[in-house]
Amino acid sequence: MAGPVLYEVEDRIATVTLNRPDRLNAFNAAMGTGLRQAMESAARDADVRVIILTGAGRGFCAGADMERLSGTAAAGASIAAEALAPLDVGGSGRGDFQHRYTYFPAIPKPVIAAINGPAAGLGFVFACYCDLRFAGSEAIFTTAFARRGLIAEYGLAWLLPRLVGPAQAMDMLLSARRVTAQEAERIGFVNRTVPQAELMTVVRGYARELADAVSPRSMRVMKRQVWEGLLGGLGEAVELANEEMRASFTTEDFREGVAHFVEKRAARFTGR
């Protein structure tokens, strides 16, 4: 019997699939453990350059399994209090990205959300913490929290305004209304909306471009620059850029980046 999270690697792309399709991939403890393990495996695998996160069946993730939340207030408190060991896989070491469900920015490889259906509550949070978001035309987004008597969970009150602006974030959080894929693209939440049947083909094509034509080291450093830049000021960002630029000049990927351009051939980046 397949587990709650599926993991496969092909063409240097790891595909992580939330796998409870009968419940629109509603999230439970086993899925949390499986997702963490899959992301850590992809981060540590030298053959993986890009990660795709998607859902089985008709949904991306419908949020926390309501059966898990329907017990008592104490059970809800225990969920909020759960903690994990720090994730040390070569990405950002900032403590901000070591909390439960905020660890995607600590993965040193791009994480692309292929949102194939409803992304609600915790599922919406996962989509936010991915580096890029592609949505099928039938995808639906909702924060859901205000309609469950909850609040903006897992740093969403900090992250969502940085993705769509304060006014749009306030609307999505306070109303918890359903946002279509088309509106999500218009407000800048998703990078691209594509016909439903073409979603995985488009996402895999984009991932292949990153895996084949781009320096893994460059992606690793730039991902860290962007996420840590959200936490600091311009001066700090410039200092980090200067430091990383000097380091880049000594790498194999820099030499290959120049060589393949001059020689007019496909790149053969190693990530070193």
Backbone torsions as a table, in degrees:
resi	resn	phi	psi	omega
1	MET	NA	131.0	-179.2
2	ALA	-66.2	146.7	-179.5
3	GLY	-80.1	-180.0	-177.1
4	PRO	-72.9	-13.3	176.5
5	VAL	-135.8	127.2	178.1
6	LEU	-100.1	147.5	-177.2
7	TYR	-140.0	127.2	176.1
8	GLU	-146.6	150.7	179.9
9	VAL	-124.6	129.2	176.9
10	GLU	-152.6	136.3	178.2
11	ASP	56.5	36.9	178.5
12	ARG	65.7	20.7	177.0
13	ILE	-119.6	125.2	174.0
14	ALA	-93.5	127.4	175.9
15	THR	-109.0	119.7	179.8
16	VAL	-108.2	120.8	-174.5
17	THR	-119.7	120.5	172.9
18	LEU	-69.4	127.5	-164.1
19	ASN	-128.0	64.8	166.9
20	ARG	-131.0	62.3	-170.7
21	PRO	-60.6	-26.8	179.9
22	ASP	-68.7	-17.0	178.5
23	ARG	-121.2	27.3	-178.2
24	LEU	52.4	34.1	177.6
25	ASN	59.7	35.7	173.4
26	ALA	-56.2	137.7	-167.4
27	PHE	-87.6	132.0	174.7
28	ASN	-131.1	-177.2	-174.5
29	ALA	-62.9	-41.9	-179.8
30	ALA	-62.8	-37.5	178.1
31	MET	-68.0	-37.7	177.9
32	GLY	-61.2	-43.5	178.2
33	THR	-65.2	-44.6	-179.2
34	GLY	-64.6	-39.3	179.2
35	LEU	-64.9	-45.5	178.9
36	ARG	-60.1	-45.0	-179.8
37	GLN	-63.6	-41.6	-180.0
38	ALA	-65.2	-43.5	179.6
39	MET	-65.3	-39.1	178.7
40	GLU	-67.2	-40.6	177.9
41	SER	-61.1	-44.5	179.5
42	ALA	-64.8	-38.5	179.9
43	ALA	-64.8	-37.1	-175.9
44	ARG	-85.6	-16.3	-175.9
45	ASP	-80.9	114.5	-178.6
46	ALA	-64.4	-20.5	179.9
47	ASP	-83.0	-8.8	179.4
48	VAL	-98.6	129.1	178.5
49	ARG	-115.1	-23.2	-178.2
50	VAL	-140.4	147.3	179.7
51	ILE	-121.3	132.7	173.6
52	ILE	-111.1	130.5	174.8
53	LEU	-112.4	125.9	179.9
54	THR	-146.3	-176.5	179.8
55	GLY	-123.9	150.6	176.5
56	ALA	-79.0	148.5	175.8
57	GLY	72.9	-138.5	-171.7
58	ARG	-91.1	-5.5	-174.3
59	GLY	-126.4	154.5	170.5
60	PHE	-83.1	-66.0	172.5
61	CYS	-165.0	119.8	-175.6
62	ALA	-82.6	11.5	179.0
63	GLY	99.9	-171.0	179.0
64	ALA	-64.1	140.3	178.8
65	ASP	-60.4	119.8	-175.7
66	MET	-64.1	-23.6	175.3
67	GLU	-64.8	-31.1	178.6
68	ARG	-73.3	-30.0	-176.2
69	LEU	-94.3	-8.4	-171.0
70	SER	-86.5	3.6	-179.0
71	GLY	-77.9	-94.8	-175.7
72	THR	-131.9	166.5	175.5
73	ALA	-61.6	-33.6	179.1
74	ALA	-63.1	-37.6	177.9
75	ALA	-64.0	-40.6	177.6
76	GLY	-62.3	-40.1	178.8
77	ALA	-63.9	-37.6	-179.0
78	SER	-67.5	-34.8	176.8
79	ILE	-62.5	-45.5	-179.0
80	ALA	-64.4	-28.5	-174.4
81	ALA	-87.7	-8.2	-177.0
82	GLU	-57.8	142.2	-179.0
83	ALA	-132.9	156.1	177.9
84	LEU	-127.6	158.6	174.1
85	ALA	-66.2	150.1	178.3
86	PRO	-56.2	144.4	178.9
87	LEU	-94.7	111.6	-178.0
88	ASP	-116.3	90.3	-176.2
89	VAL	-129.2	20.5	174.8
90	GLY	96.6	2.9	177.0
91	GLY	-97.7	-154.7	179.8
92	SER	-60.6	135.1	178.1
93	GLY	-97.3	6.9	-178.2
94	ARG	-61.1	136.1	179.6
95	GLY	-60.7	-26.5	178.6
96	ASP	-58.0	-29.4	-176.2
97	PHE	-103.3	28.3	179.2
98	GLN	-121.2	5.7	177.2
99	HIS	-81.7	163.5	175.8
100	ARG	-59.4	127.6	177.0
101	TYR	73.8	1.4	173.4
102	THR	-108.0	14.3	-170.2
103	TYR	-88.0	-7.0	180.0
104	PHE	-56.3	-39.8	178.1
105	PRO	-63.9	-18.0	178.1
106	ALA	-83.3	-8.1	176.0
107	ILE	-78.2	125.1	-172.6
108	PRO	-81.4	24.7	-179.8
109	LYS	-137.4	150.4	179.9
110	PRO	-63.7	135.3	176.7
111	VAL	-111.7	117.8	-177.7
112	ILE	-107.2	124.8	175.0
113	ALA	-86.4	123.4	172.4
114	ALA	-103.7	94.9	-168.2
115	ILE	-91.4	103.9	-170.3
116	ASN	-98.1	-1.3	-178.0
117	GLY	-173.7	-154.3	-177.8
118	PRO	-56.9	132.8	172.3
119	ALA	-125.2	101.5	-171.6
120	ALA	-126.8	147.6	175.3
121	GLY	54.7	-119.6	-179.5
122	LEU	-61.9	-32.9	175.3
123	GLY	-62.9	-37.1	175.6
124	PHE	-65.1	-39.3	177.6
125	VAL	-60.3	-46.4	178.9
126	PHE	-57.8	-43.4	179.3
127	ALA	-60.6	-39.6	180.0
128	CYS	-62.4	-40.3	-175.2
129	TYR	-82.3	-5.7	171.2
130	CYS	-71.9	158.4	-177.8
131	ASP	-79.5	-31.6	-179.7
132	LEU	-139.7	150.7	-178.3
133	ARG	-132.5	120.6	172.4
134	PHE	-113.8	134.6	-176.7
135	ALA	-120.8	137.6	167.4
136	GLY	-70.2	155.3	-174.6
137	SER	-63.4	-17.1	179.6
138	GLU	-99.9	5.0	179.7
139	ALA	-66.8	146.6	178.2
140	ILE	-131.8	139.9	-179.6
141	PHE	-121.3	139.5	170.9
142	THR	-155.0	138.1	176.9
143	THR	-71.3	-34.5	172.6
144	ALA	71.8	-26.6	-167.3
145	PHE	-58.0	-44.7	-176.3
146	ALA	-64.0	-25.0	179.4
147	ARG	-87.3	1.3	174.8
148	ARG	-116.4	6.9	-178.3
149	GLY	74.8	23.0	-178.4
150	LEU	-109.5	-168.9	-176.6
151	ILE	-128.0	-177.8	179.0
152	ALA	-73.5	104.9	-170.1
153	GLU	-84.3	159.2	166.8
154	TYR	51.9	42.8	175.1
155	GLY	79.4	9.9	-176.3
156	LEU	-63.8	-31.4	178.9
157	ALA	-66.5	-22.3	175.3
158	TRP	-87.6	-43.0	-171.7
159	LEU	-80.6	-45.7	-172.9
160	LEU	-59.8	-42.2	176.3
161	PRO	-61.1	-27.7	178.1
162	ARG	-75.7	-18.9	178.6
163	LEU	-90.7	-40.7	-173.0
164	VAL	-124.9	-1.8	-176.4
165	GLY	94.1	153.5	-175.4
166	PRO	-60.5	-41.6	-175.7
167	ALA	-67.5	-45.0	178.4
168	GLN	-65.4	-39.3	178.8
169	ALA	-62.9	-43.1	179.7
170	MET	-61.7	-41.6	177.7
171	ASP	-60.0	-49.9	-176.8
172	MET	-65.1	-35.3	-178.6
173	LEU	-77.5	-48.4	-174.5
174	LEU	-70.5	-43.2	-176.3
175	SER	-82.7	-28.0	-173.7
176	ALA	51.1	31.4	-178.5
177	ARG	-75.2	167.6	178.5
178	ARG	-84.0	127.1	179.8
179	VAL	-111.9	125.7	-179.7
180	THR	-74.0	164.7	177.1
181	ALA	-60.7	-37.2	-177.7
182	GLN	-66.9	-42.3	176.9
183	GLU	-67.8	-39.5	179.5
184	ALA	-59.4	-37.9	176.0
185	GLU	-68.7	-40.8	-177.8
186	ARG	-61.7	-38.3	-178.2
187	ILE	-89.2	1.5	174.9
188	GLY	88.3	11.9	179.5
189	PHE	-76.3	-40.8	176.1
190	VAL	-107.5	147.5	179.5
191	ASN	-71.2	-36.3	-174.8
192	ARG	-158.7	140.1	171.1
193	THR	-109.7	132.3	-177.4
194	VAL	-129.7	159.2	176.3
195	PRO	-52.4	139.2	-172.1
196	GLN	-50.6	-46.4	-175.6
197	ALA	-68.7	-15.9	-176.7
198	GLU	-100.8	-0.3	-170.3
199	LEU	-55.2	-57.1	-174.6
200	MET	-67.6	-32.4	176.7
201	THR	-63.5	-44.9	179.6
202	VAL	-66.2	-45.9	-178.3
203	VAL	-64.0	-44.1	178.9
204	ARG	-65.2	-35.4	176.2
205	GLY	-63.8	-42.3	177.6
206	TYR	-65.6	-43.8	179.5
207	ALA	-62.8	-38.9	177.9
208	ARG	-62.1	-38.9	177.8
209	GLU	-61.0	-42.9	177.6
210	LEU	-66.2	-43.2	-176.7
211	ALA	-67.2	-33.8	-172.4
212	ASP	-95.5	-31.6	-167.3
213	ALA	-114.7	-3.2	-172.4
214	VAL	-122.8	144.2	178.2
215	SER	-66.8	123.5	175.9
216	PRO	-60.2	-34.8	178.9
217	ARG	-66.1	-42.7	178.4
218	SER	-60.3	-44.1	179.2
219	MET	-62.2	-41.6	-178.9
220	ARG	-61.6	-46.3	-177.5
221	VAL	-69.8	-43.3	-177.6
222	MET	-67.1	-36.0	175.8
223	LYS	-60.5	-44.9	177.9
224	ARG	-62.7	-41.7	179.3
225	GLN	-59.2	-45.2	-176.2
226	VAL	-67.7	-50.1	-176.7
227	TRP	-67.3	-43.6	179.5
228	GLU	-71.0	-27.5	176.9
229	GLY	-63.8	-27.3	176.5
230	LEU	-66.3	-19.5	-175.6
231	LEU	-99.7	-9.9	-174.6
232	GLY	-126.7	-167.4	-178.9
233	GLY	-104.9	177.9	-177.8
234	LEU	-63.0	-43.6	-178.8
235	GLY	-58.6	-43.6	178.5
236	GLU	-62.9	-40.6	179.7
237	ALA	-65.0	-39.7	179.0
238	VAL	-66.6	-42.2	179.1
239	GLU	-62.3	-43.1	177.9
240	LEU	-64.3	-41.4	179.4
241	ALA	-62.2	-42.4	179.2
242	ASN	-62.8	-42.4	179.3
243	GLU	-63.9	-45.4	-178.1
244	GLU	-71.8	-31.1	177.2
245	MET	-65.3	-44.4	177.9
246	ARG	-60.5	-42.1	179.3
247	ALA	-65.7	-35.0	-178.1
248	SER	-61.2	-36.7	-176.0
249	PHE	-63.4	-17.5	-177.4
250	THR	-99.3	5.1	-170.7
251	THR	-97.4	158.2	174.1
252	GLU	-63.9	-38.2	-178.6
253	ASP	-64.5	-35.3	176.1
254	PHE	-65.0	-44.7	179.6
255	ARG	-63.0	-40.1	178.5
256	GLU	-69.3	-35.4	178.9
257	GLY	-61.5	-39.3	176.7
258	VAL	-73.0	-45.2	-174.9
259	ALA	-61.9	-46.8	-176.4
260	HIS	-68.6	-29.5	176.7
261	PHE	-69.4	-47.3	-178.9
262	VAL	-65.4	-40.0	-176.6
263	GLU	-85.7	-2.6	177.2
264	LYS	53.5	54.6	178.9
265	ARG	-137.2	170.6	177.9
266	ALA	-66.9	146.5	-179.5
267	ALA	-73.4	148.5	174.3
268	ARG	-127.4	68.1	-177.7
269	PHE	-74.3	145.8	179.1
270	THR	-111.2	-14.9	-176.2
271	GLY	87.7	5.6	-179.5
272	ARG	-111.1	NA	NA
